Amino acid sequence: MDLDSITKHSALHAKPSELILQYGTAGFRTKAEHLDHVMFRMGLLAVLRSKQTKSTIGVMVTASHNPEEDNGVKLVDPLGEMLAPSWEEHATCLANAEEQDMQRVLMDISEKAAVDLQQDAFVVIGRDTRPSSEKLSQSVIDGITVLGGQFHDYGLLTTPQLHYMVYCRNTNGRYGKATIEGYYQKLSKAFVELTKQAFCGGNEYPSLKVDCANGIGALKLREMERYFSQGLTVQLFNDGTKGKLNHLCGADFVKSHQKPPQGMEMQSNERCCSFDGDADRIVYYYHDADGHFHLIDGDKIATLISSFLKELLLEIGESLNIGVVQTAYANGSSTRYLEEIMKVPVYCTKTGVKHLHHKAQEFDIGVYFEANGHGTVLFSKAAEMKIKHLAKELEDKKRKAAKMLENVIDLFNQVADRQLISTTDAERQAVTPPGLQDAINDLVKKYKLSRAFVRPSGTEDVVRVYAEADSQESADSLAREVSLAVFQLAGGVGESPQPGF
């Protein structure tokens, strides 16, 4: 490790004084102009992680559903999963190190993680369409090259595409080809076959209106369209030619405001969906005949998928164990429906994809979706092998069901100070600050069929508030009162929460 060269290059990506950032669920996120030093240092860290795991590591430059002015970065581990928790700590430590401490921090990480500095390193990079992303990606590359790492810059990618590339490279192509075309071919082939198997009659292909949040999803869906044209017709909105990224559109906007995005005309019973800025979230929605808006969020997506999978398992007569993983913030009705009607076991974890993903890996088939539309289906290797065997051995309806399951496997990628508030019981009870949980309990008693939780965000420097009650008006009122309690007891900054927040 040429420490003098690192120090020299690091000075070109100087850390702003007094800036402290924390690697959260979605990596680092803040205003783009504050991230140059972080990007350079994450290039360094990716090389160390690659050397330690003897694998390709991914670096994604994106801030997902955040405003266009923000940006961020997250690292992707060898099997397309999120960065290991111990390395999240290394990332936070390295990003916040003062210039004079850089050499010491890098050596500390290398020693603690037993990194073989003579090992080769390879890093792949992707970025979203934000104006700042290209320059920040170059800062990542500067960090990689100064430590002697090799890299491949894929340029514009969705976040799921980068996860796919990392997994492909580390399985020597067994999972798929580590190219954009390989990604399109694998997913589209599975989708088109599944569509043919699932739909009966009619000459028209299903159609879908897609709000692309003025982000990378528009570019990639347009490229991919010709691969799945035999199974689906898509119409793209908010494709980046006019509006700003995530402004009045995208999955987060639709979920939060419970209404369609700006720029999309909806007729009754038309199927519509929204991506977020880096296309790793999706929510569906439609207008009924009376013009009422209906949202199919992550809770409902998980319910539909697990119900579909359970029906296929019953058809082939296999007793593979299927489980749905939710957080305390999942809608209570979805939990009851899954457990009581569908007889699918539901498990609760702390909020954040890494917690959901870890729990989902305990099942033959694990389904998880956060309400915001972020999720997937995981199949264990044993379940995958059994399903592929049955798809060849079974006959008639049972074989068709097994083939459908086989296509489902290929369709999913198999991958102020908010910390003042801490929680327990899968984030359903606030531990600190003192008095907050008692205040929430008192507020909940005022409303029928109600519950409320708070937690520090894993992606932004804010506190998330969740409230349920017997009516929208009551839920909104409870959410505001809980927000005020958080603001008062946790030292809120700026204006206090207002009605209609």
N, C-alpha and C positions, 0 to 999 in steps of 0.2 A: 504494500500500500504506500503510494507516494504521497505522504502527508503534506509536504511542502506544496506540491502541485494542487492538492485539494484545497489548501488554504488560499492559494493564489486565485483559483477559479471561484471559490466561495465568495471572495470579496466582490466579484462581479455580480453576485446574486445576494447582495447584503440584506440581512434581516432588519426590518423596521424596529426601532427601539420600542420596548415595552409591549410589543405584540405577543400575546400568548394564545395558542390554539391547541385544541385537543382532538385527537383522532377518535372520531365517534363511529356510529354504526355505518355511516356512509363516507368514512374517511375524513378529510379536512374540507371545510367549506367556509368561505368568507368573501368579501369583496375582491374582485380579480386583481386589483392593483396591489394587494397585500400578499400575493401568493408566489411571487417569483422565487424567493429563497426556499419556500416549501417545496416547490417543484424540483429545484436543483437537488435538494436534500433527499427527496423521495426517489430520485434517480440513483443516488448513492445507496439508499437503503434497499432498493430493489435488487441491486447488484449483490449486496451482502446476503440478502434472503435467497437469491438464486444460487450463490456459492454454497450456502448452508444446506439447502434442500437438493442441490445438484439437479435443479429443474428450471424450466422456463417460468418466469414470473411476469405478471401483467401489470401495467400502469394505465389507469383510465382517467383522463382529464375531463371532468364534468361536474356540474352542480345540480344535475337531475331536474327537479321541479322548482328550484330556486329561480329568482328573477335573473334576467339576462346579464345584469351588471355583476353578478356573483360568478365564482367558479370554484372548482374543488378538484381533489385528486383522491383516488383510492387504489390500493394494491390488490392484486388478485393472486391467490395462492395456487400451487401446482395443479390441483384437480378442478380448477375453476371456482373454488370456494373463496369466501372472504378471508382476509388476513388473520392469522392466528392471534389470539388475545395478547400473548406475550410480546409479539412484534408490534401490536398497536401501541404498547407502552414504549417500545423503542422508537416508533415513529413520532410519538408526542415529544419524547425527550430530545430527539435529533432536531425536530422542527423548531423547538424553543431554545436551543442552545445558542449562547452568544458566540460571536465569531472566534473569540480567543479560546473557547472551550470545544470547538468543533473536533480537533484532533483527538482530544481525550474521550469525547463521547463516542466517536466512531470506534476507537480501540476498545472501549468498555463494551459496546454492543458485540463486537467481534469476539471478545473473550467470553462474555456471558452466554452467547449463543453457540460457542465453539465453532466459529466460521473458519473454514480452511481457505485462507486468502490466496492460495495457489490454484484453487479450483476455478475452472472456466465459469463464466456467467452469461446468461442470455435473457433479455427482457423484451417483451412486446408492448407496444404503446398504441392506444386509441384515443380519440377525442371527439367531443360533440361539436355543434355548429356555432357556439358562442364566439363573438368577435375576438375574445382574448385567448381562445383555446390553442390556436396554432403557435403563438409566441410562447405560451406556457409549456406546451409540449416540447419545444426546443430547449427549454430550461431543464426538463426531465432528461433529455438526451445528453445535455452537457454534463449532468451528474453521472449518467451511466458511463460515458466515454472517459471521464477523468479517472474513474476507478478501473478502467480497462475492460468494461463489460461490452459484449456484443448486443445488438438490438435490431428489431424490425419495427418500423413505424408503419402501422396500417392506415394512418390518417383518420379520416372520418369513419367512425363506427358507432353503433349502439352499444350500450353497456353489455347486454346479453351476448352480442357478437364477440366482444373481447374475451368474456368468460369462456366462450366456445373455443376460441383460438388457443387459449392457454391449455385447456383440457386436451384438445387434439394434439398439440405439440408434445405434451407430456405422456401421451399414450401411444406415441409413434404412429398416429393415424388410425388407430383402432376405433376411436370414437367418431372420427370423421376427418375430412380433409381440412387443414388449417388455412383455408382460403375463403373469401367472400362467396365465391361460387359454390364451394363445398357446403357452406352453411345454408345457402338458398336451396341447393339440391336436396340435402338431407331432410330439412323441415318441410319443404314443399311436397316432396314425394310422399312422406307420411301423411300430410294433411289431405292431399288429393285422394289418396287411397281410402283414408278414413271417411272422407266426405261421401265417396261413392258407396261405401259399405253402410253408412248411417242413414242416407237419404233414399227414400223410395219414390219413384214416379216423378213426372215433371221434367221438361226439357231445359228449363232455365236454371242457371247456377244461382246459388244463394248470393245475395248482395249485401254489402256492408258499407256504411258511411264512416269514415275514419277522420277524427280530429287529431292532427299530428303535432299539436302544441307549438307549431312554427319551429320545430326542431329536427334533429337527425332522423327521426322516424319517417319523415316524409321522403327524404332522399333514398333511404334504404328500402322502404316499402315500394317505392316506384321502381327501383332496380329489381326487386324480388317479384313484382306483379306478374311478369311473364312466366315465371316458374309455376305459379299456382292458378293460372287463369282458367284451367279446366275444372277447378273446384270452387272458385269464389270470384265475384266481381266486386271491386272496391272503388269507392269514390273518395278522393282525398280533399280535406279541408284544412285550413291553417297550415299550409305547406311551406311557410317561410318566405314566400314571395312578397308578402306585404307586412304582416303583423310582427310584433316582438315575441320572442321566445317566452312561453308560459303566461303571456299577458291575456287575461280574460279567456283563457282556453287551457286545454290539457287536463289530464286525469285529476290532478290535485284541485284545480278550479271547479270542475264538475262535481267532484265528491264533496268539497267544502260548501259549495253554494247550492247544491241540489238543483241544478238547472243546466241546460245545454250550453256549450261554449259559444262565444260570439263567432259569427261567420258561418254557422251551419244551419241551413234550413231543414227542418224536420217535418215530415208528414206522419200521420198516425200509423203506428205499427211498423215503421221503418226501423231496421236494426242499425244502431249507431254505437261507436266506441271512441274512447280517447286514450292516447298515449300520454306519458309525461315527457319532459325535455330530452331524456336520454333513452326513451322507449323501453324502460324496464318495469313500467307499471301499465296496467290497462283496466279500465272500467267500461261497462256497457250500459246502455240506456235506450229508452224509447218513449214515445207519446202514445197513450191509448186513444181509443176512438173519441173520448171526451176531451182530449187535449191535455190530460194529466201526465206529468213527467214521472217516469219510473226508473230508478237507478239500480243496476245490478253491480254492486260493489264487490270487493274481495270476499266478504262473508258469503254472499250469494253465489259467487263463482265457485268457491270451495265446496259449497253445498251441492251445486249442480254437477261438478266434476266427480265428487265422491259418490253421489247417487248413481251416476252413469257407470263408474267403475264397479260399484257393488253389483249392479244389474249384470254386467258382463261376467263378473266372477261367479255369480249364481248360475248363469247360463252354462259356463264350462264346468261347473261343479267343483271348483277348487276352493279351499278354505284358507287362502292367503290372508294374513291379517292386515287390515287397512285401518289407518288412524288419521284423524284430522287434528291438526295442531293450530290452536288459536292463542290470542293474547287476551288479557282481561278486558281489552277494548273492543273485542268482537261483540256484535249484536247478540244479546241474550236469547232472542227468538231463534236465531240460526243455530245456536248451541242446543237448545231444547229440541228443535226439529231433527237435527242430526242424531241426537241420542235417543229420543223417544219414538220418532216415526221411522227414521232410516236405520236405527239400531247400529249406527257407526260410532265407535268410541271417540270422544273428543278430549284432548289434553291441553292444558294451559301452561304457557311459558311467559317469561319476561318479554317485553316488546323488543323488536329488532330481528331482522332476518337471520342473523347468526344464531340466535336462540331457537327460533322456529325450525331452522334447517337442521340443527343438531338433534332436536327431539324427533323430527320427521324421519331421520335416518334409523331410528329404532324399529321401524315397521317394515313389513314386506313392501307395502305401498303407503307412503306418507304424503299427505296433502296439506299444504299450508298456503294461505293467502292472508295478508294483512288487509284490513278494510280498504286501504288506499289502492288496492289492486296489485300489490307487489307479492309475488309468490310463485309456486311451482308444484309439481308432483315428482316425488322421488321413488324409484323402484330399486330395491336391493338387488345385488348381483344374482342371488339365488332365485329371486322372483322373476327377474328378467330371463334367466336361462330356462326356467320352468315354462314361462309363457311362450318363449320361442320354440321350445320343444313341442308344446301342445298345439301350436299353430301348424305344425307339420303332421302331427299324429292323429289329431281328432278329426271328426267328420261332420259334414252338414252344418247345422246351426252352431254347434259347439266350436267347430273350427273357425267359423266366421267370427264368433265372439273373441276367440283367442287371437285371430289376425288383427281385430280391431284394437285389442290391448297392446299387441306388438307395435302397431302404428302410434298409439298413444305414447309409448316409451320414447320413440324417436322424435315425437313432436315437442317434447319438453326438454329444455336444457338441463341435463342431469348435473344443476349447480346454484345583561347582568349575569350571574353565574348559575346556570341551570342545575349544576351539580350540588347546589345547596339542598336540593330536594332529593332524598333517597327513599327507596320503597322496599317492601317485602311482600310475601304472598303473591308471587307472580305479578308484582306491581299494582296490586289491588289495595294495599295499605301504605300510607305515607309514614315513614319513620322519623324523618327530619324535614323541616324544622319542627321543634316541639309545638304541640297545639294544633297543627294543621289537620291531622286526621280527625281529631275531636270536632273541629269546626266543620269539616266535610260531613261527618256523621250527623251533626245537628241540622245541617242544611238539607240533607237527603230526607230526613224525617218529615219535612214540610210538604213533600210531593208524593203522589201516589205512584206505585210501581217504579220507583226511582232507584238509581245508583249513580255514583260518580267516582272517578279516579283522577289522579294527576301523576305525571312523570316528567323527568327531564328529557328533552328531545335528544335523539341520537344523531341528528343531522344539522340542527341549527341551535343557536344560543337562545332558546325559548323553552317554556314549560308547556306541555300538552295537557289540555283539560278535556275529559270525556264525561258526558252526562246523558242519562236515559231517564225518561219519565213517560206518563200515560198519554201525553200530547206533545206536539211540536212546541207549542207555546211554553208549556211547563219545562220541557227539556232545555229550551233556550234560556229560560229564566234561571234554572238551576245552574247551567253552565256559567252564566254571568256571575252569579253569587259565589260559586266556587272560585272563579277567576279572581274575583275581588279578594277572597280569603287568601289565595296564593300571593296576590300582589302585596297585601298588607303584612302577611306573616313571613314571606320569603324575600322581602326587601326589593319589591318591584321597582323598575326604573321607567322614566317617561310618564306618559298619561295613564291613568287607571283605566281598566276595561270599561267600555261603553256599551249601551244597548245596541244590538246589531253588529257586534264585534265579529 
